[in-house]
Amino acid sequence: MDTIFKGDLSTPRGRRNAWVDALFVDHAIFRLFWTNFAVVAPGRLYRSNHPTPGNLRAFARKAGIRSVINLRGQAKNGSDALSREEARRLGLDFYDMAMESRGPPHKARILRLAEIFATMRAPALIHCKSGADRAGLAAGLYILIQGGGAAAAMRQLSLRHGHLRHSKTGVLDAFFRLYQQTGEGRKPFLDWVREDYDENELRQAFRAGRVAEFINGKLLRRE
């Protein structure tokens, strides 16, 4: 991942470096005003793009956020360092739960995320970089884990949040469709994940559109 951050927030120079990296390398300059914030389950789960410290404070006031689930994993860039620091200041629980946006969801990661959902202090905020793909996946997984349907889960992957289903990120839509076609109404979602889901088969079956992937990967520079 591109970064110029040196890992230091303890000095004015290090903090400036973190902000320059966040704003101009990680594109947080756009996230100062556009948060992609939305409700997944009122009082339980919310979603957004990678929050700046100010936005994280605002979310904590607005929605009572008590936990943050970072779907980027340990990015080790300025955005990551600043949001972790702010979460500590606010007394929020912080989880690293790296998810993919351009590959089939990993079975082990789905099950780990389910454990986090079951034990986290709610309300929680899930975020990735843009709040479009991995946040949509995690939001859809939450709906299915709570007993909701695949159609409701797929609505979390929408153009309203910036998700392009004809690019490589469309494999996430294909995952939800696969459950809808082979598991829904037959067995609970997590049982289907454990017993029936084959991520390699989904990877081989899925094909992305070239134009949409150029937009998503090259122009928007999504992770």
N, C-alpha and C positions, 0 to 999 in steps of 0.2 A: 504494500500500500504506500502511495506517495506521502511523504511527510518531511518537513524540515524541523520538526519539534525535537529538542535535545533532551527532553525528559525532566526539565527543571522548572518548578513553579515557585521556588523559594526565593528567587531574586527578581527585582524589577525587570532585568533584561530577559530572564527566563520566562517570565509571565508575558512579556511583550512578544517573545518568540512563539509562545503557545497560541496567543490570539492571532498573530499573523498567519500561522499555520492553519488554525481553525477557519479563519475568515476567507483566506484566499487559496489555500491548497485543498482544504476539505469542503469548500463552498458554503461555509456557515454564514457568509454574508447574506445569502438568500434566506437563511433560516432565522435571521433576526426578526423578520416581519411575517414570514410564512411558516407556520408551525405544522401544518397538516394534522392538527389535533382533532381527534374524534372519539366519540363514546363507542366502546364495544359492548360492555355490559354496565349499566349505571351502578355506581357505587362499588364496582368490582374491578373493571379493567378499562383502560384508555390507551390510545395509540397516538404516535406522533413521529415526526422526523427527529434527527438527533438534536436534543434540546440544548440550547445555549444555557449558561447559568441563569440568566434572567428569565428565560422561558420555563426552566425547571422550577424556579421559585413561583412563577405565576401559576403553573400547573398544580403545585402543592397547595397554594391558596385556593384556587378555583375548584379543584376536585378532591382535595384532601389526600393527595398521593402519599403513600407510605413505603412503596417499593418501586424500584426501577429494574426492568429486565432489558439488558443491553443485547440486542440481537446481532450486533456487529462483532461481539467478542472483544478481546483485548487489542484494540486498534493501535494503541500506543502513539496516538497523534495528539495535537493540541485540543481538538474537540473532546476526545476521550478523557484526557487529563482534567480539563476544566469541568466537565460534567460529573466526573467521579468526585472531585473536590467539593463541588456544590452539594452533591448528594450526601456526603459526610457532614457538611455544615448543617444541612436540614434534618439530619438524623434518619435518612432513608436507608432501607435495606437495598443492597445493590447485587444484582445477579448478572454474570456473564453467561450468555446462552447463544453462542454463535450459530446462525442459520445460513443456509445458502439461498440465493435468489435465482440462480441459473442452472440448478441441478435438482433432481428429485430429492425431496426431504429425506434425511437419514432417519432410519427407524430408531436408532439409539437416541438421537437428539429429540425426536418427538416424545419419546417416553420420559426423557429427562425434563423437558419442558412441562409435561403433564405433572411431574412431581413438584416442580416449582409452583405451578398454578395451585396445586393442592395444599401447599404449606406456606405460601407467601402471606405477608401482611397486606391486606387489601385496604384501599384501592391500590392498584399497581398501574404503572405506565410501561408499555412495551414500545421500543423504538429501534429503528435501524438508521440508515443514513438519510434517506429521503422520505421514509414513512410510507412507501408505496408497495414494495414487494414482500420483504421479510416481515414487516409489521402486518401486512395483510395476511400472510401465511399464518403467523402466530395468532392473530385475531380469529381467523377461521378455525384453527386447531382448537382454540379455547371454546368456540361455539360447539364444535363436535364433541369435545371432551365433556361438556356440560349437558350433552344429550340433544343438541340442536341438529338440524338437518344440513345436508351438503349444499342445498341451494342458498341457505342463509350464510354458510361459510364462504361460498364463492362470491357473495356480494361484498365481502371484505377486500377482494381483489378487483378493484374497480378503477375506471379512468378518473373518477372523482379524486382519487388519491394519487394518480399518476401511473397506475399499473398498465402496462401494454401487454396484453395477452398473446399477441402474435409474435413477440420476441422470444428469446430464450426463457424469459421469466414466465412464459405461458405454461411451462412445465408444472408450475404451482397450481394453475387451474386444472391441468390434466390430472394431478394428484387427487384433487377433490372430486373430479368427475369419476375417477377410477373407483373411489369409495362409493360414490352414488350408484354406480353401475354394478359393483360386485359385493358390496358389504352392507349398504344402508337397508334397514328393515330386516336384515338377516342376523347381524350380531353387533354388539356395541363397538364403537369406533376403535377404542384402544385394543380390544380383542382382535379386531381385524388387522390392526397395525402389527401386533405381535405374531399372529398366526398366518396371515394371508398376503400381506403387502410385500412386494418384491421391487425394491428401488431400481435394480439393474434392468428388469423388464420394462419399467416405465422409461428409463433412460434410453433404451434402444428403440422404444416405440415413438418417442416424441420427436417432432421436427419443428424448428422455429422458422418464422418468416424472415428473410434476409433484410428487407427494408426496415421492419420494426426493430430488429436487433441492431441495425446500424444507428437508428435513432436512440435506442435505449443505451447501448454500450459505447458508442463513439461520440454522439452529440451531447447526450445528457450525462454521460460518464457515470452511470450507475454501477454500484458494486455488485 
